[in-house]
Amino acid sequence: MTTEPLIRLFVAPVTPLQQNCTVVWCTKTNRAAIIDPGGDLDPILDEIKRRGLTVEKIWITHGHADHAGGAAELKERTGTPIEGPHEDDQFWIDNIPSMGQRYGIPDMRSFTTDRWLHDGDTVTLGETTWQVIHCPGHTPGHVIFYHAPSRFAQVGDVLFKGSIGRTDFPRGNHADLINSITKKLWPLGDVQFVPGHGPMSSFNIERQSNPFVADRVIGKAGPNTQGPG
């Protein structure tokens, strides 16, 4: 007999930057969280309705416009609370409208979170509980969401398949990012993850092949990256 997984998900690339908006849900309750709603909300909400899901939470990994520019509208349309990111990203949240203008998306708005998240916090979705891990570097307030029973994480722009997040933005820090990946993500073991952009991967694959944080190169001072985030 096949056991029903505790969670399921679908990924919808949004905005001209093709940011991965991820919808995860508890299979026992069909209650869903929308992670990083940068924009293009109508097709996402249509798919949620088609699958018979109920939106329960909005989760934000960090305050960049392509990840959070649709959060305010989504909260208005669904009546659901916003959780995240860490408060050190407040200045990025405040900057969302100007970033939206820069990328030709004038309807992006700042938002007020219902709950700032910190390292070691947990968030709930239906009958599932997720760990919050603060992973600064790409932005100072970046967090990731980890569901240990499923060995799954949504890591935003911390780590990508074959790359890592940019650190040339204001208050980015390359050393912090490397530390977040190697000291906070790698100890979780082999975990499948959805990044903020591009295809899924796993921590084990990236430890073997990622040119910035593979085990064979991690002792070296790697160059800064201009990743997609």
PyMOL commands that place a pseudoatom at each C-alpha (Angstrom):
pseudoatom trace, name=CA, resn=MET, resi=1, chain=A, elem=C, hetatm=0, pos=[0.000, 0.000, 0.000]
pseudoatom trace, name=CA, resn=THR, resi=2, chain=A, elem=C, hetatm=0, pos=[1.282, 3.451, -0.944]
pseudoatom trace, name=CA, resn=THR, resi=3, chain=A, elem=C, hetatm=0, pos=[1.281, 5.933, 1.923]
pseudoatom trace, name=CA, resn=GLU, resi=4, chain=A, elem=C, hetatm=0, pos=[-0.129, 9.360, 1.144]
pseudoatom trace, name=CA, resn=PRO, resi=5, chain=A, elem=C, hetatm=0, pos=[2.585, 12.016, 1.565]
pseudoatom trace, name=CA, resn=LEU, resi=6, chain=A, elem=C, hetatm=0, pos=[2.054, 14.547, 4.319]
pseudoatom trace, name=CA, resn=ILE, resi=7, chain=A, elem=C, hetatm=0, pos=[2.473, 17.477, 1.942]
pseudoatom trace, name=CA, resn=ARG, resi=8, chain=A, elem=C, hetatm=0, pos=[2.175, 18.171, -1.755]
pseudoatom trace, name=CA, resn=LEU, resi=9, chain=A, elem=C, hetatm=0, pos=[3.150, 21.216, -3.778]
pseudoatom trace, name=CA, resn=PHE, resi=10, chain=A, elem=C, hetatm=0, pos=[3.129, 22.940, -7.105]
pseudoatom trace, name=CA, resn=VAL, resi=11, chain=A, elem=C, hetatm=0, pos=[5.461, 25.680, -8.333]
pseudoatom trace, name=CA, resn=ALA, resi=12, chain=A, elem=C, hetatm=0, pos=[4.389, 28.657, -10.444]
pseudoatom trace, name=CA, resn=PRO, resi=13, chain=A, elem=C, hetatm=0, pos=[7.107, 30.938, -11.868]
pseudoatom trace, name=CA, resn=VAL, resi=14, chain=A, elem=C, hetatm=0, pos=[5.893, 34.542, -11.557]
pseudoatom trace, name=CA, resn=THR, resi=15, chain=A, elem=C, hetatm=0, pos=[6.965, 38.036, -12.633]
pseudoatom trace, name=CA, resn=PRO, resi=16, chain=A, elem=C, hetatm=0, pos=[9.439, 38.766, -15.444]
pseudoatom trace, name=CA, resn=LEU, resi=17, chain=A, elem=C, hetatm=0, pos=[12.143, 37.400, -13.123]
pseudoatom trace, name=CA, resn=GLN, resi=18, chain=A, elem=C, hetatm=0, pos=[10.481, 33.948, -13.130]
pseudoatom trace, name=CA, resn=GLN, resi=19, chain=A, elem=C, hetatm=0, pos=[10.508, 33.661, -9.364]
pseudoatom trace, name=CA, resn=ASN, resi=20, chain=A, elem=C, hetatm=0, pos=[9.225, 30.357, -7.981]
pseudoatom trace, name=CA, resn=CYS, resi=21, chain=A, elem=C, hetatm=0, pos=[5.997, 30.975, -6.112]
pseudoatom trace, name=CA, resn=THR, resi=22, chain=A, elem=C, hetatm=0, pos=[5.416, 27.671, -4.316]
pseudoatom trace, name=CA, resn=VAL, resi=23, chain=A, elem=C, hetatm=0, pos=[2.062, 26.422, -3.075]
pseudoatom trace, name=CA, resn=VAL, resi=24, chain=A, elem=C, hetatm=0, pos=[2.363, 23.701, -0.441]
pseudoatom trace, name=CA, resn=TRP, resi=25, chain=A, elem=C, hetatm=0, pos=[-0.492, 21.984, 1.297]
pseudoatom trace, name=CA, resn=CYS, resi=26, chain=A, elem=C, hetatm=0, pos=[-1.278, 19.530, 4.052]
pseudoatom trace, name=CA, resn=THR, resi=27, chain=A, elem=C, hetatm=0, pos=[-2.792, 16.478, 2.371]
pseudoatom trace, name=CA, resn=LYS, resi=28, chain=A, elem=C, hetatm=0, pos=[-4.915, 15.617, 5.414]
pseudoatom trace, name=CA, resn=THR, resi=29, chain=A, elem=C, hetatm=0, pos=[-6.689, 18.969, 5.452]
pseudoatom trace, name=CA, resn=ASN, resi=30, chain=A, elem=C, hetatm=0, pos=[-6.083, 20.465, 1.961]
pseudoatom trace, name=CA, resn=ARG, resi=31, chain=A, elem=C, hetatm=0, pos=[-5.022, 23.663, 3.687]
pseudoatom trace, name=CA, resn=ALA, resi=32, chain=A, elem=C, hetatm=0, pos=[-2.367, 25.518, 1.696]
pseudoatom trace, name=CA, resn=ALA, resi=33, chain=A, elem=C, hetatm=0, pos=[0.390, 28.066, 2.144]
pseudoatom trace, name=CA, resn=ILE, resi=34, chain=A, elem=C, hetatm=0, pos=[1.475, 30.306, -0.697]
pseudoatom trace, name=CA, resn=ILE, resi=35, chain=A, elem=C, hetatm=0, pos=[5.212, 30.908, -0.405]
pseudoatom trace, name=CA, resn=ASP, resi=36, chain=A, elem=C, hetatm=0, pos=[6.692, 34.049, -1.974]
pseudoatom trace, name=CA, resn=PRO, resi=37, chain=A, elem=C, hetatm=0, pos=[3.759, 35.463, -3.979]
pseudoatom trace, name=CA, resn=GLY, resi=38, chain=A, elem=C, hetatm=0, pos=[5.682, 37.922, -6.105]
pseudoatom trace, name=CA, resn=GLY, resi=39, chain=A, elem=C, hetatm=0, pos=[2.792, 38.535, -8.502]
pseudoatom trace, name=CA, resn=ASP, resi=40, chain=A, elem=C, hetatm=0, pos=[0.617, 36.939, -11.206]
pseudoatom trace, name=CA, resn=LEU, resi=41, chain=A, elem=C, hetatm=0, pos=[-1.895, 35.906, -8.565]
pseudoatom trace, name=CA, resn=ASP, resi=42, chain=A, elem=C, hetatm=0, pos=[-4.906, 35.008, -10.729]
pseudoatom trace, name=CA, resn=PRO, resi=43, chain=A, elem=C, hetatm=0, pos=[-3.547, 31.772, -12.257]
pseudoatom trace, name=CA, resn=ILE, resi=44, chain=A, elem=C, hetatm=0, pos=[-2.215, 30.672, -8.886]
pseudoatom trace, name=CA, resn=LEU, resi=45, chain=A, elem=C, hetatm=0, pos=[-5.542, 31.209, -7.157]
pseudoatom trace, name=CA, resn=ASP, resi=46, chain=A, elem=C, hetatm=0, pos=[-7.335, 29.511, -10.053]
pseudoatom trace, name=CA, resn=GLU, resi=47, chain=A, elem=C, hetatm=0, pos=[-5.126, 26.442, -9.662]
pseudoatom trace, name=CA, resn=ILE, resi=48, chain=A, elem=C, hetatm=0, pos=[-5.661, 26.416, -5.913]
pseudoatom trace, name=CA, resn=LYS, resi=49, chain=A, elem=C, hetatm=0, pos=[-9.415, 26.458, -6.488]
pseudoatom trace, name=CA, resn=ARG, resi=50, chain=A, elem=C, hetatm=0, pos=[-9.172, 23.740, -9.132]
pseudoatom trace, name=CA, resn=ARG, resi=51, chain=A, elem=C, hetatm=0, pos=[-7.365, 21.481, -6.675]
pseudoatom trace, name=CA, resn=GLY, resi=52, chain=A, elem=C, hetatm=0, pos=[-9.920, 22.111, -3.935]
pseudoatom trace, name=CA, resn=LEU, resi=53, chain=A, elem=C, hetatm=0, pos=[-7.454, 23.762, -1.570]
pseudoatom trace, name=CA, resn=THR, resi=54, chain=A, elem=C, hetatm=0, pos=[-8.054, 26.405, 1.080]
pseudoatom trace, name=CA, resn=VAL, resi=55, chain=A, elem=C, hetatm=0, pos=[-5.429, 29.114, 1.535]
pseudoatom trace, name=CA, resn=GLU, resi=56, chain=A, elem=C, hetatm=0, pos=[-4.433, 29.249, 5.197]
pseudoatom trace, name=CA, resn=LYS, resi=57, chain=A, elem=C, hetatm=0, pos=[-1.074, 31.083, 5.231]
pseudoatom trace, name=CA, resn=ILE, resi=58, chain=A, elem=C, hetatm=0, pos=[1.146, 33.378, 3.188]
pseudoatom trace, name=CA, resn=TRP, resi=59, chain=A, elem=C, hetatm=0, pos=[4.837, 32.712, 3.856]
pseudoatom trace, name=CA, resn=ILE, resi=60, chain=A, elem=C, hetatm=0, pos=[7.621, 35.078, 2.808]
pseudoatom trace, name=CA, resn=THR, resi=61, chain=A, elem=C, hetatm=0, pos=[11.289, 34.041, 2.647]
pseudoatom trace, name=CA, resn=HIS, resi=62, chain=A, elem=C, hetatm=0, pos=[12.656, 37.578, 2.137]
pseudoatom trace, name=CA, resn=GLY, resi=63, chain=A, elem=C, hetatm=0, pos=[11.632, 41.070, 1.195]
pseudoatom trace, name=CA, resn=HIS, resi=64, chain=A, elem=C, hetatm=0, pos=[12.658, 41.324, -2.452]
pseudoatom trace, name=CA, resn=ALA, resi=65, chain=A, elem=C, hetatm=0, pos=[9.892, 42.501, -4.762]
pseudoatom trace, name=CA, resn=ASP, resi=66, chain=A, elem=C, hetatm=0, pos=[9.826, 39.411, -6.979]
pseudoatom trace, name=CA, resn=HIS, resi=67, chain=A, elem=C, hetatm=0, pos=[9.184, 37.284, -3.880]
pseudoatom trace, name=CA, resn=ALA, resi=68, chain=A, elem=C, hetatm=0, pos=[6.817, 39.515, -1.955]
pseudoatom trace, name=CA, resn=GLY, resi=69, chain=A, elem=C, hetatm=0, pos=[5.333, 42.118, -4.286]
pseudoatom trace, name=CA, resn=GLY, resi=70, chain=A, elem=C, hetatm=0, pos=[1.934, 40.403, -4.396]
pseudoatom trace, name=CA, resn=ALA, resi=71, chain=A, elem=C, hetatm=0, pos=[1.645, 39.621, -0.683]
pseudoatom trace, name=CA, resn=ALA, resi=72, chain=A, elem=C, hetatm=0, pos=[-0.492, 42.644, 0.235]
pseudoatom trace, name=CA, resn=GLU, resi=73, chain=A, elem=C, hetatm=0, pos=[-3.010, 41.966, -2.544]
pseudoatom trace, name=CA, resn=LEU, resi=74, chain=A, elem=C, hetatm=0, pos=[-3.048, 38.258, -1.772]
pseudoatom trace, name=CA, resn=LYS, resi=75, chain=A, elem=C, hetatm=0, pos=[-3.842, 38.927, 1.888]
pseudoatom trace, name=CA, resn=GLU, resi=76, chain=A, elem=C, hetatm=0, pos=[-6.691, 41.225, 0.843]
pseudoatom trace, name=CA, resn=ARG, resi=77, chain=A, elem=C, hetatm=0, pos=[-8.107, 38.622, -1.539]
pseudoatom trace, name=CA, resn=THR, resi=78, chain=A, elem=C, hetatm=0, pos=[-7.818, 35.611, 0.772]
pseudoatom trace, name=CA, resn=GLY, resi=79, chain=A, elem=C, hetatm=0, pos=[-8.031, 37.093, 4.265]
pseudoatom trace, name=CA, resn=THR, resi=80, chain=A, elem=C, hetatm=0, pos=[-5.071, 34.977, 5.347]
pseudoatom trace, name=CA, resn=PRO, resi=81, chain=A, elem=C, hetatm=0, pos=[-2.137, 36.094, 7.530]
pseudoatom trace, name=CA, resn=ILE, resi=82, chain=A, elem=C, hetatm=0, pos=[1.366, 36.797, 6.293]
pseudoatom trace, name=CA, resn=GLU, resi=83, chain=A, elem=C, hetatm=0, pos=[4.221, 35.121, 8.165]
pseudoatom trace, name=CA, resn=GLY, resi=84, chain=A, elem=C, hetatm=0, pos=[7.824, 36.166, 7.571]
pseudoatom trace, name=CA, resn=PRO, resi=85, chain=A, elem=C, hetatm=0, pos=[10.407, 37.172, 6.841]
pseudoatom trace, name=CA, resn=HIS, resi=86, chain=A, elem=C, hetatm=0, pos=[12.787, 38.226, 9.643]
pseudoatom trace, name=CA, resn=GLU, resi=87, chain=A, elem=C, hetatm=0, pos=[12.448, 41.912, 10.574]
pseudoatom trace, name=CA, resn=ASP, resi=88, chain=A, elem=C, hetatm=0, pos=[15.933, 42.705, 9.260]
pseudoatom trace, name=CA, resn=ASP, resi=89, chain=A, elem=C, hetatm=0, pos=[14.311, 42.758, 5.801]
pseudoatom trace, name=CA, resn=GLN, resi=90, chain=A, elem=C, hetatm=0, pos=[11.935, 45.609, 6.654]
pseudoatom trace, name=CA, resn=PHE, resi=91, chain=A, elem=C, hetatm=0, pos=[13.945, 48.019, 4.488]
pseudoatom trace, name=CA, resn=TRP, resi=92, chain=A, elem=C, hetatm=0, pos=[13.515, 45.687, 1.497]
pseudoatom trace, name=CA, resn=ILE, resi=93, chain=A, elem=C, hetatm=0, pos=[9.764, 45.456, 2.115]
pseudoatom trace, name=CA, resn=ASP, resi=94, chain=A, elem=C, hetatm=0, pos=[9.582, 49.242, 2.201]
pseudoatom trace, name=CA, resn=ASN, resi=95, chain=A, elem=C, hetatm=0, pos=[11.424, 49.307, -1.141]
pseudoatom trace, name=CA, resn=ILE, resi=96, chain=A, elem=C, hetatm=0, pos=[9.046, 46.931, -2.978]
pseudoatom trace, name=CA, resn=PRO, resi=97, chain=A, elem=C, hetatm=0, pos=[7.097, 49.629, -4.918]
pseudoatom trace, name=CA, resn=SER, resi=98, chain=A, elem=C, hetatm=0, pos=[10.256, 51.241, -6.312]
pseudoatom trace, name=CA, resn=MET, resi=99, chain=A, elem=C, hetatm=0, pos=[11.688, 47.843, -7.252]
pseudoatom trace, name=CA, resn=GLY, resi=100, chain=A, elem=C, hetatm=0, pos=[8.412, 46.993, -8.963]
pseudoatom trace, name=CA, resn=GLN, resi=101, chain=A, elem=C, hetatm=0, pos=[8.649, 50.182, -10.994]
pseudoatom trace, name=CA, resn=ARG, resi=102, chain=A, elem=C, hetatm=0, pos=[12.197, 49.275, -11.990]
pseudoatom trace, name=CA, resn=TYR, resi=103, chain=A, elem=C, hetatm=0, pos=[11.066, 45.889, -13.295]
pseudoatom trace, name=CA, resn=GLY, resi=104, chain=A, elem=C, hetatm=0, pos=[7.978, 47.276, -15.027]
pseudoatom trace, name=CA, resn=ILE, resi=105, chain=A, elem=C, hetatm=0, pos=[5.479, 45.865, -12.505]
pseudoatom trace, name=CA, resn=PRO, resi=106, chain=A, elem=C, hetatm=0, pos=[3.821, 48.994, -11.094]
pseudoatom trace, name=CA, resn=ASP, resi=107, chain=A, elem=C, hetatm=0, pos=[1.228, 47.159, -8.968]
pseudoatom trace, name=CA, resn=MET, resi=108, chain=A, elem=C, hetatm=0, pos=[3.783, 45.693, -6.554]
pseudoatom trace, name=CA, resn=ARG, resi=109, chain=A, elem=C, hetatm=0, pos=[3.135, 46.902, -3.010]
pseudoatom trace, name=CA, resn=SER, resi=110, chain=A, elem=C, hetatm=0, pos=[4.750, 46.848, 0.387]
pseudoatom trace, name=CA, resn=PHE, resi=111, chain=A, elem=C, hetatm=0, pos=[3.013, 44.819, 3.084]
pseudoatom trace, name=CA, resn=THR, resi=112, chain=A, elem=C, hetatm=0, pos=[2.732, 44.540, 6.840]
pseudoatom trace, name=CA, resn=THR, resi=113, chain=A, elem=C, hetatm=0, pos=[3.562, 41.085, 8.097]
pseudoatom trace, name=CA, resn=ASP, resi=114, chain=A, elem=C, hetatm=0, pos=[1.397, 39.506, 10.767]
pseudoatom trace, name=CA, resn=ARG, resi=115, chain=A, elem=C, hetatm=0, pos=[4.379, 37.724, 12.267]
pseudoatom trace, name=CA, resn=TRP, resi=116, chain=A, elem=C, hetatm=0, pos=[8.099, 38.256, 11.992]
pseudoatom trace, name=CA, resn=LEU, resi=117, chain=A, elem=C, hetatm=0, pos=[9.988, 34.958, 11.974]
pseudoatom trace, name=CA, resn=HIS, resi=118, chain=A, elem=C, hetatm=0, pos=[13.217, 34.053, 13.760]
pseudoatom trace, name=CA, resn=ASP, resi=119, chain=A, elem=C, hetatm=0, pos=[15.661, 31.185, 13.784]
pseudoatom trace, name=CA, resn=GLY, resi=120, chain=A, elem=C, hetatm=0, pos=[14.127, 28.239, 15.612]
pseudoatom trace, name=CA, resn=ASP, resi=121, chain=A, elem=C, hetatm=0, pos=[10.515, 29.348, 15.191]
pseudoatom trace, name=CA, resn=THR, resi=122, chain=A, elem=C, hetatm=0, pos=[7.876, 26.978, 13.844]
pseudoatom trace, name=CA, resn=VAL, resi=123, chain=A, elem=C, hetatm=0, pos=[4.916, 27.659, 11.598]
pseudoatom trace, name=CA, resn=THR, resi=124, chain=A, elem=C, hetatm=0, pos=[1.896, 25.424, 11.133]
pseudoatom trace, name=CA, resn=LEU, resi=125, chain=A, elem=C, hetatm=0, pos=[-0.098, 24.487, 8.077]
pseudoatom trace, name=CA, resn=GLY, resi=126, chain=A, elem=C, hetatm=0, pos=[-3.112, 22.254, 8.496]
pseudoatom trace, name=CA, resn=GLU, resi=127, chain=A, elem=C, hetatm=0, pos=[-1.795, 19.389, 10.601]
pseudoatom trace, name=CA, resn=THR, resi=128, chain=A, elem=C, hetatm=0, pos=[1.869, 19.951, 9.623]
pseudoatom trace, name=CA, resn=THR, resi=129, chain=A, elem=C, hetatm=0, pos=[4.578, 21.848, 11.468]
pseudoatom trace, name=CA, resn=TRP, resi=130, chain=A, elem=C, hetatm=0, pos=[7.490, 23.497, 9.687]
pseudoatom trace, name=CA, resn=GLN, resi=131, chain=A, elem=C, hetatm=0, pos=[10.798, 24.736, 11.027]
pseudoatom trace, name=CA, resn=VAL, resi=132, chain=A, elem=C, hetatm=0, pos=[11.956, 28.284, 10.343]
pseudoatom trace, name=CA, resn=ILE, resi=133, chain=A, elem=C, hetatm=0, pos=[15.682, 28.750, 9.780]
pseudoatom trace, name=CA, resn=HIS, resi=134, chain=A, elem=C, hetatm=0, pos=[17.168, 32.239, 9.543]
pseudoatom trace, name=CA, resn=CYS, resi=135, chain=A, elem=C, hetatm=0, pos=[19.663, 32.206, 6.656]
pseudoatom trace, name=CA, resn=PRO, resi=136, chain=A, elem=C, hetatm=0, pos=[21.129, 35.696, 6.147]
pseudoatom trace, name=CA, resn=GLY, resi=137, chain=A, elem=C, hetatm=0, pos=[23.495, 36.555, 3.334]
pseudoatom trace, name=CA, resn=HIS, resi=138, chain=A, elem=C, hetatm=0, pos=[21.382, 37.204, 0.255]
pseudoatom trace, name=CA, resn=THR, resi=139, chain=A, elem=C, hetatm=0, pos=[19.377, 39.554, 2.455]
pseudoatom trace, name=CA, resn=PRO, resi=140, chain=A, elem=C, hetatm=0, pos=[19.837, 40.044, 6.197]
pseudoatom trace, name=CA, resn=GLY, resi=141, chain=A, elem=C, hetatm=0, pos=[16.338, 38.834, 7.049]
pseudoatom trace, name=CA, resn=HIS, resi=142, chain=A, elem=C, hetatm=0, pos=[16.082, 35.797, 4.778]
pseudoatom trace, name=CA, resn=VAL, resi=143, chain=A, elem=C, hetatm=0, pos=[14.409, 32.697, 6.243]
pseudoatom trace, name=CA, resn=ILE, resi=144, chain=A, elem=C, hetatm=0, pos=[13.708, 29.245, 4.856]
pseudoatom trace, name=CA, resn=PHE, resi=145, chain=A, elem=C, hetatm=0, pos=[10.826, 26.869, 5.566]
pseudoatom trace, name=CA, resn=TYR, resi=146, chain=A, elem=C, hetatm=0, pos=[11.679, 23.230, 6.310]
pseudoatom trace, name=CA, resn=HIS, resi=147, chain=A, elem=C, hetatm=0, pos=[9.296, 20.294, 6.742]
pseudoatom trace, name=CA, resn=ALA, resi=148, chain=A, elem=C, hetatm=0, pos=[11.443, 17.650, 8.411]
pseudoatom trace, name=CA, resn=PRO, resi=149, chain=A, elem=C, hetatm=0, pos=[9.074, 14.651, 8.047]
pseudoatom trace, name=CA, resn=SER, resi=150, chain=A, elem=C, hetatm=0, pos=[9.012, 15.182, 4.267]
pseudoatom trace, name=CA, resn=ARG, resi=151, chain=A, elem=C, hetatm=0, pos=[12.693, 16.112, 3.936]
pseudoatom trace, name=CA, resn=PHE, resi=152, chain=A, elem=C, hetatm=0, pos=[11.611, 19.198, 1.983]
pseudoatom trace, name=CA, resn=ALA, resi=153, chain=A, elem=C, hetatm=0, pos=[12.568, 22.875, 2.141]
pseudoatom trace, name=CA, resn=GLN, resi=154, chain=A, elem=C, hetatm=0, pos=[11.686, 26.078, 0.333]
pseudoatom trace, name=CA, resn=VAL, resi=155, chain=A, elem=C, hetatm=0, pos=[14.967, 27.985, 0.439]
pseudoatom trace, name=CA, resn=GLY, resi=156, chain=A, elem=C, hetatm=0, pos=[14.215, 31.169, -1.492]
pseudoatom trace, name=CA, resn=ASP, resi=157, chain=A, elem=C, hetatm=0, pos=[17.360, 32.768, -2.874]
pseudoatom trace, name=CA, resn=VAL, resi=158, chain=A, elem=C, hetatm=0, pos=[19.839, 31.175, -0.480]
pseudoatom trace, name=CA, resn=LEU, resi=159, chain=A, elem=C, hetatm=0, pos=[20.718, 28.229, -2.725]
pseudoatom trace, name=CA, resn=PHE, resi=160, chain=A, elem=C, hetatm=0, pos=[20.019, 27.225, -6.323]
pseudoatom trace, name=CA, resn=LYS, resi=161, chain=A, elem=C, hetatm=0, pos=[20.746, 24.241, -8.488]
pseudoatom trace, name=CA, resn=GLY, resi=162, chain=A, elem=C, hetatm=0, pos=[24.366, 24.899, -9.375]
pseudoatom trace, name=CA, resn=SER, resi=163, chain=A, elem=C, hetatm=0, pos=[24.592, 28.350, -7.796]
pseudoatom trace, name=CA, resn=ILE, resi=164, chain=A, elem=C, hetatm=0, pos=[23.972, 30.458, -4.699]
pseudoatom trace, name=CA, resn=GLY, resi=165, chain=A, elem=C, hetatm=0, pos=[22.226, 33.747, -4.051]
pseudoatom trace, name=CA, resn=ARG, resi=166, chain=A, elem=C, hetatm=0, pos=[23.597, 37.117, -5.016]
pseudoatom trace, name=CA, resn=THR, resi=167, chain=A, elem=C, hetatm=0, pos=[25.239, 39.123, -2.272]
pseudoatom trace, name=CA, resn=ASP, resi=168, chain=A, elem=C, hetatm=0, pos=[25.905, 42.381, -4.122]
pseudoatom trace, name=CA, resn=PHE, resi=169, chain=A, elem=C, hetatm=0, pos=[22.623, 43.938, -2.971]
pseudoatom trace, name=CA, resn=PRO, resi=170, chain=A, elem=C, hetatm=0, pos=[22.489, 46.352, 0.000]
pseudoatom trace, name=CA, resn=ARG, resi=171, chain=A, elem=C, hetatm=0, pos=[23.321, 44.499, 3.231]
pseudoatom trace, name=CA, resn=GLY, resi=172, chain=A, elem=C, hetatm=0, pos=[24.156, 41.320, 1.362]
pseudoatom trace, name=CA, resn=ASN, resi=173, chain=A, elem=C, hetatm=0, pos=[27.088, 39.388, 2.814]
pseudoatom trace, name=CA, resn=HIS, resi=174, chain=A, elem=C, hetatm=0, pos=[28.878, 36.576, 1.001]
pseudoatom trace, name=CA, resn=ALA, resi=175, chain=A, elem=C, hetatm=0, pos=[30.477, 35.093, 4.118]
pseudoatom trace, name=CA, resn=ASP, resi=176, chain=A, elem=C, hetatm=0, pos=[27.120, 35.039, 5.886]
pseudoatom trace, name=CA, resn=LEU, resi=177, chain=A, elem=C, hetatm=0, pos=[25.535, 33.281, 2.923]
pseudoatom trace, name=CA, resn=ILE, resi=178, chain=A, elem=C, hetatm=0, pos=[28.195, 30.567, 2.805]
pseudoatom trace, name=CA, resn=ASN, resi=179, chain=A, elem=C, hetatm=0, pos=[27.818, 30.102, 6.559]
pseudoatom trace, name=CA, resn=SER, resi=180, chain=A, elem=C, hetatm=0, pos=[24.030, 29.851, 6.243]
pseudoatom trace, name=CA, resn=ILE, resi=181, chain=A, elem=C, hetatm=0, pos=[24.338, 27.117, 3.627]
pseudoatom trace, name=CA, resn=THR, resi=182, chain=A, elem=C, hetatm=0, pos=[27.102, 25.078, 5.209]
pseudoatom trace, name=CA, resn=LYS, resi=183, chain=A, elem=C, hetatm=0, pos=[26.226, 25.511, 8.887]
pseudoatom trace, name=CA, resn=LYS, resi=184, chain=A, elem=C, hetatm=0, pos=[22.430, 25.564, 8.720]
pseudoatom trace, name=CA, resn=LEU, resi=185, chain=A, elem=C, hetatm=0, pos=[21.336, 23.700, 5.590]
pseudoatom trace, name=CA, resn=TRP, resi=186, chain=A, elem=C, hetatm=0, pos=[23.924, 20.946, 5.163]
pseudoatom trace, name=CA, resn=PRO, resi=187, chain=A, elem=C, hetatm=0, pos=[23.394, 19.546, 8.699]
pseudoatom trace, name=CA, resn=LEU, resi=188, chain=A, elem=C, hetatm=0, pos=[19.767, 18.807, 7.779]
pseudoatom trace, name=CA, resn=GLY, resi=189, chain=A, elem=C, hetatm=0, pos=[20.972, 15.939, 5.585]
pseudoatom trace, name=CA, resn=ASP, resi=190, chain=A, elem=C, hetatm=0, pos=[19.618, 15.021, 2.175]
pseudoatom trace, name=CA, resn=VAL, resi=191, chain=A, elem=C, hetatm=0, pos=[16.701, 17.369, 1.625]
pseudoatom trace, name=CA, resn=GLN, resi=192, chain=A, elem=C, hetatm=0, pos=[14.836, 18.146, -1.587]
pseudoatom trace, name=CA, resn=PHE, resi=193, chain=A, elem=C, hetatm=0, pos=[14.394, 21.866, -2.090]
pseudoatom trace, name=CA, resn=VAL, resi=194, chain=A, elem=C, hetatm=0, pos=[12.635, 24.404, -4.241]
pseudoatom trace, name=CA, resn=PRO, resi=195, chain=A, elem=C, hetatm=0, pos=[14.832, 27.466, -4.831]
pseudoatom trace, name=CA, resn=GLY, resi=196, chain=A, elem=C, hetatm=0, pos=[13.656, 30.971, -5.536]
pseudoatom trace, name=CA, resn=HIS, resi=197, chain=A, elem=C, hetatm=0, pos=[14.408, 30.535, -9.238]
pseudoatom trace, name=CA, resn=GLY, resi=198, chain=A, elem=C, hetatm=0, pos=[15.039, 27.554, -11.480]
pseudoatom trace, name=CA, resn=PRO, resi=199, chain=A, elem=C, hetatm=0, pos=[14.640, 23.803, -11.001]
pseudoatom trace, name=CA, resn=MET, resi=200, chain=A, elem=C, hetatm=0, pos=[14.473, 21.787, -7.810]
pseudoatom trace, name=CA, resn=SER, resi=201, chain=A, elem=C, hetatm=0, pos=[17.545, 20.052, -6.445]
pseudoatom trace, name=CA, resn=SER, resi=202, chain=A, elem=C, hetatm=0, pos=[18.726, 18.462, -3.207]
pseudoatom trace, name=CA, resn=PHE, resi=203, chain=A, elem=C, hetatm=0, pos=[21.296, 19.370, -0.599]
pseudoatom trace, name=CA, resn=ASN, resi=204, chain=A, elem=C, hetatm=0, pos=[23.278, 16.202, -1.345]
pseudoatom trace, name=CA, resn=ILE, resi=205, chain=A, elem=C, hetatm=0, pos=[23.470, 17.007, -5.053]
pseudoatom trace, name=CA, resn=GLU, resi=206, chain=A, elem=C, hetatm=0, pos=[24.640, 20.541, -4.337]
pseudoatom trace, name=CA, resn=ARG, resi=207, chain=A, elem=C, hetatm=0, pos=[27.231, 19.301, -1.851]
pseudoatom trace, name=CA, resn=GLN, resi=208, chain=A, elem=C, hetatm=0, pos=[28.620, 17.148, -4.637]
pseudoatom trace, name=CA, resn=SER, resi=209, chain=A, elem=C, hetatm=0, pos=[28.462, 19.513, -7.614]
pseudoatom trace, name=CA, resn=ASN, resi=210, chain=A, elem=C, hetatm=0, pos=[27.729, 23.137, -6.703]
pseudoatom trace, name=CA, resn=PRO, resi=211, chain=A, elem=C, hetatm=0, pos=[30.795, 25.196, -7.730]
pseudoatom trace, name=CA, resn=PHE, resi=212, chain=A, elem=C, hetatm=0, pos=[30.386, 27.570, -4.775]
pseudoatom trace, name=CA, resn=VAL, resi=213, chain=A, elem=C, hetatm=0, pos=[29.533, 25.298, -1.851]
pseudoatom trace, name=CA, resn=ALA, resi=214, chain=A, elem=C, hetatm=0, pos=[30.404, 21.709, -2.818]
pseudoatom trace, name=CA, resn=ASP, resi=215, chain=A, elem=C, hetatm=0, pos=[32.325, 19.893, -0.121]
pseudoatom trace, name=CA, resn=ARG, resi=216, chain=A, elem=C, hetatm=0, pos=[35.460, 19.783, -2.263]
pseudoatom trace, name=CA, resn=VAL, resi=217, chain=A, elem=C, hetatm=0, pos=[35.628, 23.576, -2.591]
pseudoatom trace, name=CA, resn=ILE, resi=218, chain=A, elem=C, hetatm=0, pos=[34.095, 24.825, 0.626]
pseudoatom trace, name=CA, resn=GLY, resi=219, chain=A, elem=C, hetatm=0, pos=[37.468, 25.286, 2.288]
pseudoatom trace, name=CA, resn=LYS, resi=220, chain=A, elem=C, hetatm=0, pos=[38.401, 27.816, -0.367]
pseudoatom trace, name=CA, resn=ALA, resi=221, chain=A, elem=C, hetatm=0, pos=[37.319, 31.439, -0.549]
pseudoatom trace, name=CA, resn=GLY, resi=222, chain=A, elem=C, hetatm=0, pos=[34.924, 31.203, -3.460]
pseudoatom trace, name=CA, resn=PRO, resi=223, chain=A, elem=C, hetatm=0, pos=[34.097, 34.173, -5.641]
pseudoatom trace, name=CA, resn=ASN, resi=224, chain=A, elem=C, hetatm=0, pos=[30.915, 36.143, -5.186]
pseudoatom trace, name=CA, resn=THR, resi=225, chain=A, elem=C, hetatm=0, pos=[28.142, 35.014, -7.473]
pseudoatom trace, name=CA, resn=GLN, resi=226, chain=A, elem=C, hetatm=0, pos=[25.686, 36.852, -9.633]
pseudoatom trace, name=CA, resn=GLY, resi=227, chain=A, elem=C, hetatm=0, pos=[22.948, 34.282, -9.232]
pseudoatom trace, name=CA, resn=PRO, resi=228, chain=A, elem=C, hetatm=0, pos=[19.398, 34.717, -10.507]
pseudoatom trace, name=CA, resn=GLY, resi=229, chain=A, elem=C, hetatm=0, pos=[17.953, 36.130, -7.281]
for i in range(1, 229): cmd.bond("trace and resi %d" % i, "trace and resi %d" % (i + 1))
show_as sticks, trace
zoom trace
